[in-house]
Every structure is written in C-alpha cells, then in structure tokens.
C-alpha cells in the first residue's frame, strides 16, 4: 500500500472528498471542498474517480513524500510547486517517486488549494464520506487537521497518462456576488435592505470552513435578531445581534437562530471562499430562477474544463509509475 508522508504542512489542511449527504437531520453538514471546481479538476488530472479523496490546504501547502510511485496534481490558484529543485506547473499532473520531495509553497490569488494523488487518500469512510468535518471531529485523518508526521494511505491506481488543462478556467468577476433575498429579509427595514445591496463589504479575517464574517455597515433587524431556529444551507447570510453578516460555508451548522437576510447563489460560493482577506465585494439581488441558471452555467463550465484535459508527454521513463 502506498503512503503519503507529511514532512511539513500549512494551516487548515485536511482530507476532503465531495462531502457526505443525508446527515443534516443529525446535525452534520456535508463538509467537502471549499472550491469544488478546483477539487474536481485536481481529481480528474490524476485519473481518479470523482468521489476520490484528496488534500485541501489553506494559504500554504507543505512538503510531502510517498512510499510508492504516484501521479499528483495541484490546483486552486497560483502557487510554486517543486519536485526536489525542479519547478512544476499547477493545473496538470506529474510523477512523484519514492525519495523525491514534493514542496507546495504559498498560494497566490486564492485562499484554498488542492493536492490530488492517484488512487486517492484511502482513509476509512465515516457516514459515507472521507471528508473531514472539523467541527464534529469525524472523517478524514482522525477527524482533525493534518500535521507533521501524519502518514495517509493511498488507494491503488491503474496506469493512466499525465494530463494538463488545455484551456484556462473562465473566472467570473468576483467583486459582485449574486444573492437571493431571504428567507427572513422581512425582519429588516427597507432602508437596511437597500444598504445591504448598495454598500461594499470586506472579507474579515474571521473566516474558516464554517463561516466567513463580513465587515461593513451594521445591519439592524427591526424584527429582532433572534428567531426560532430553522434550517440553513451553504451560502445562508445570517445577521447576529452585532449586525455583522456572516456567510455560512462548507461546515456550517445545520440550523440557526439568527435571521438570514439573503442566500448567496451556489455558483458564487466558491468565488467568495477563494477571495483574499480584506477583499471588498458587493451583493446583487437575483431571483431563485436566475440563481439556478447560474448554477447550471457553472456546471457546464466545469464540464467544459474536464473535457479540455489533454494528455502531455512524460518527461522521462516511468519506472513503474501507475
């Protein structure tokens, strides 16, 4: 069995797959990657099935070794990656052999990066998924963030070509994010709703896989900031008593007792996750139908990117590479 050995690791690194489904009633949200498109592309670049697990990291990657030959790919944004002293490209797959050290530096232009390895990270599934849910302490590697010295098992992989993304990912401008008003927008005065849509908000440093807090004008709910707890979804924008809105992310709580002024369109949630701290955004109200159309367009764009993966020539003899 091949093993990934962690020599150095950045903050918030964890094992993720596409997330667990069917456990909201038990208070466990899906988890999964903060940027599913980048995760899916990394997985495809190494020839894994879509539901294979990989590694998600924030800000900086780390240093890694393997016990048997693998293919790997790094996606998410700009980052310096090296095999030994050799510089390699992101958004394409490469070979890594025992004795070689993979170094992934600091991310540029994004917050979350992904490392996929052929065969996938083969930790035991919990509740149908290998995704780490840090708040619940389940899944992944002992339900926690990864740390130096961890050894992660890798699954078996069939021989496959090295691949590269032939066409760039089309990035939608991220300064204006689409929201569907509600479901508790009626607790806010019309003037507050206008302020929410007309004012810029900055991404606070108070952010993690659970939520992103926004800095900007204080939003006061004239109907009160306490409601009977009801269900949440990824992208729900809650407004606690302090008046600072927060956007629920991959590891959100499944119910909440704060009014939700709006819900971020699912298609724009990865964009918000990838924006740097301090970045300023505005919100634009759209209908539910428009938000659904945007999600369909995002899925079509992902399909286009996956269809544009092309084989590249191996730089040297494979030496038993899977």
C-alpha positions, 0 to 999 in steps of 0.5 A: 500500500502506498503512503503519503508522508507529511514532512511539513504542512500549512494551516487548515489542511485536511482530507476532503472528498465531495462531502457526505449527504443525508446527515443534516437531520443529525446535525452534520453538514456535508463538509467537502471542498471549499472550491469544488471546481478546483477539487474536481479538476485536481481529481480528474488530472490524476485519473481518479474517480470523482468521489476520490479523496484528496488534500485541501490546504489553506494559504500554504501547502507543505512538503510531502513524500510517498512510499510508492510511485504516484501521479499528483496534481495541484490546483486552486490558484497560483502557487510554486510547486517543486519536485526536489529543485525542479519547478512544476506547473499547477493545473496538470499532473506529474510523477512523484517517486519514492525519495523525491520531495514534493514542496507546495509553497504559498498560494497566490490569488486564492485562499484554498488549494488542492493536492490530488494523488492517484488512487486517492487518500484511502482513509476509512469512510465515516457516514459515507464520506472521507471528508473531514468535518472539523467541527464534529471531529469525524472523517478524514485523518482522525477527524482533525487537521493534518500535521507533521508526521501524519502518514495517509494511505493511498488507494491503488491506481491503474496506469493512466497518462499525465494530463494538463488543462488545455484551456484556462478556467473562465473566472467570473468577476468576483467583486459582485456576488449574486444573492437571493433575498431571504428567507427572513429579509422581512425582519429588516427595514427597507432602508437596511435592505437597500444598504445591504445591496448598495454598500461594499463589504470586506472579507474579515479575517474571521473566516474558516470552513464554517463561516466567513464574517463580513465587515461593513455597515451594521445591519439592524433587524427591526424584527429582532435578531433572534428567531426560532431556529430553522434550517440553513444551507451553504451560502445562508447570510445570517445577521447576529445581534452585532449586525455583522453578516456572516456567510455560512460555508462548507461546515456550517451548522445545520440550523440557526437562530439568527435571521438570514437576510439573503442566500448567496447563489451556489455558483458564487460560493466558491468565488467568495471562499477563494477571495483574499482577506480584506477583499471588498465585494458587493451583493446583487439581488437575483431571483431563485430562477436566475440563481439556478441558471447560474448554477447550471452555467457553472456546471457546464463550465466545469464540464467544459474544463474536464473535457479540455484535459489533454494528455502531455508527454512524460518527461522521462521513463516511468519506472513503474509509475501507475 
